[in-house]
Amino acid sequence: MFWNQPEPGPPQDADKWFTPGRFAALLAILVGATYPEVLFGQGTFFHRDFAVFGYPLAYYHRESFWRGEIPFWNPLDYCGLPFLAQWNTLVLYPLSLLYLLLPLSWSLGVFCLAHLFLGGMGMYFLAHRWADNRFAAAAGGLAYSFNALMLNSLMWPNNIAALGWLPWVVLATERAWRTGTRWILAATLTGAMQMLSGAPEIILLTWVLLATLFAAEMVRAPASRWRMSARFLTVALWVAGLAAAQLLPFLDLLAHSQRDKAFVSSMWSMPAWGWANFLVPLYRSYHTPLGSYAQPDQYWIPSYYLGVGVVALALLAVGLVRRPLVWLLGVLTALCLLLALGHHGLVYSALRKVLPGLGFMRYPIKFVILPTVLVPLLAATFLAHCPTVMAVKWPRQRRRIVGLGFALLAIIGLLIWSAFRYPLQGASAGVAAQSGAIRAGFLIMILGGTVALRQIRRQPLTTVAQFALLLLLWLDALTAGPRPNPSVPRWVYEPNLARKELHLDPAPQVGESRIMLNAEAEGNLPVAPMTNGVNQVLYARLALYGNANLLDHIPKVVGMYSLFLRESGDVLSTLFGAPQPPAGLADFLAVSHINTPGKVTEWEFRPTHLPWITAGQKPVFADPAGTLLALAAPEFDPRRTVLLPPEDRALVTVSNASPVTVSVHQFSPHKVQLEVQAPEAALVVIAQSFYHNWQACVDNQPLRLLRANRAFQALQVPAGLHHVTLVYEDRMFYCGALISLVAAAIWVALWLRGRKQPNV
């Protein structure tokens, strides 16, 4: 973009040492130095969601892969729910092959670090494209890879993958709408890779940024509007086509999930004083038992600190660099930071009224994602700007740099004073003071180094000084608080560890029974006062918390997922809404074990539980509200009664309970086979979540599957001996796969054609 080009000035030759290869080597060394034990296999990540969400999902995916299955359905959580369609499970993400083929407890951590490296390299090329300075690009790349949000995002394999691709998507798409075919191919490939990573909010914000840049380009270059519009639309549609195999099942699940039009959530906003944490990262943060710090009111990310030096350089860019792109990025950054305040600010609440769909991003704090991209770009822009300033103008620029430094130091001092004057319960003023003092030191060194670089004219002193400034940016991020995402020995993820230690007798199995944590345990376990990482993981595993049950193949009533089926959520709200779970409903859900009150890792056996498949019940027809009331009633007996929706009355001829014999031959994730012997027409009820992709056959004849007890499966079989089969068929996946294959074939054909054409 012509409006991207830096101001004219003296020639820039001091930055040529930071070639892509040398920066890649430097970035790889720093990534390895940050987490050497993860890279070399002595340990792996565990903090928060990694142990109970990311790792178990990867484990289930890997187990399915080696069975030769595509994991469409997961019967182990939420009484069954779609798995591939969740999107953040990374089932169709090509680079997941890294941890599918290699030992998981090592390779999943390396997978996350590889994307940290990928993001830094992408930012290097994007910053060089916009700033035309290799040293500035190196600074932008390091600032993007090494900040609190990126380092903490290592706990989410899908998020760090999407963040890793983000700068590449912006770079390739911006060039695509300007230059055409070859960059269109690059943009569709990078866009599809990010789309398959399964981080909806990050992907959405990526395209918000692209749309903003594109709109600005349209204003600046009206003569090329139609051509650029066609290219931008081509990229967007092609990316959607390449990812259709993932997007169509996701949209299908989303339509049947708890996130309907009535879904409203704006929890976990940045605190009203949250901007202060960009200068003093531990300001008003409370200490957790594991040694990390967290903010009150939001628990999505422990810290979003970008580096005080990076923030200062970005502010200087907005104030001193006279380029429309810089101002646009500055305005977009400010808008995102206002939105991140959620209900603490006026902007988010007002925008929610205009755009109700904004509730899709249920954690407003996630708006800090875009500043994590934009601030390093702005910082790189200012570093590239400094060498271009004419000698006669430099003293004035230097005074402004020093002036901003003094202003930020004064603000840091004010924040330290306020931490003592207005203490927050649970937060240490001393910790805030230490944090602020150290950041003040880094601010002085980084701004001083920026000024000094202008004065140094001799090689290799210039390169040494540039290296020193880059290392200061790296150290600023790493020393902002306790180490983000510490590690534990890999053995804590040993499969079936909890099954061996708990000695559940009989142990729950798919098709037979489930375990259940009571409501108190589900709510209190995430804040268990563990001070040791190994104990934290083992405690979660023995409690089978979140998705940890996947590592032991133990079915569970609930789980930890972004999406679950709407009707299942209604039933589970009934189950957990009472002080004690309704006995009849718990029996129907095959709850064979529930934790002892006050003892999360001890389990009590429930001898009254039913198997997953029962038969012979009397049908009772009731609307959704009546069904939920009946399920919660003490007199509900799932052995004798099944509740069906009134609209299915015409499909059911059974009127009374009858004795029925059921023999289960197979109960796998995607197929159920059983044999039913009934003296008369009878109902077979399956305590597995109802979803339209399940298809039923009786003696190879299709039969409609009924919705039982609000959220589960039932079917009617005629009198006699019959073979019943239920098969999971995701038609949206197959339709999307066809679209993706066609889009991929076109891409490959155009790429091969481009290779054969001579370079011009």
Secondary structure, 3 states (H helix, E strand, C coil): CHHHCCCCCCCCCCCCCCCHHHHHHHHHHHHHHHCHHHHCCCCEECCCHHHHHHHHHHHHHHHHHHCCCCCCEECCCCCCEECHHHCCCCCCCHHHHHHHHCCHHHHHHHHHHHHHHHHHHHHHHHHHHHHCCHHHHHHHHHHHHCCHHHHHHHHCHHHHHHHHHHHHHHHHHHHHHHHCHHHHHHHHHHHHHHHHHCCHHHHHHHHHHHHHHHHHHHHHCHHHHHHHHHHHHHHHHHHHHHCHHHHHHHHHHHHCECCCCCCCCCCCCCCCCHHHHHCCCCCCCEECCCCCEECCCCCCCCCCCCCHHHHHHHHHHHHHCCCHHHHHHHHHHHHHHHHHCHHHCHHHHHHHHHCHHHHHCCCHHHHHHHHHHHHHHHHHHHHHHHHHCCCCCHHHHHHHHHHHHHHHHHHHHHHHHHHHHCCCCCECHHHHHHHHHHHHHHHHHHHHHHHHHHHCCCCCHHHHHHHHHHHHHHHHHHCCCCCCCCEECHHHHCCCHHHHHHCCCCCCCCCCCEEECCHHHHHHHHHCCCCCHHHHHHHHHHCCCCCHHHHHCCCECCCCCCCCEHHHHHHHHHHHHCCCCCHHHHHHCCEEEEEECCEEEEEEECCCCCCCEEECCEEEECCHHHHHHHHHCCCCCCCCEEEECHHHHHHCCCCCCCCCEEEEEEEECCEEEEEEEECCCEEEEEEEECCCCEEEEECCEEECCEEECCCEEEEEECCEEEEEEEEECCHHHHHHHHHHHHHHHHHHHHHHHHHHCCCC
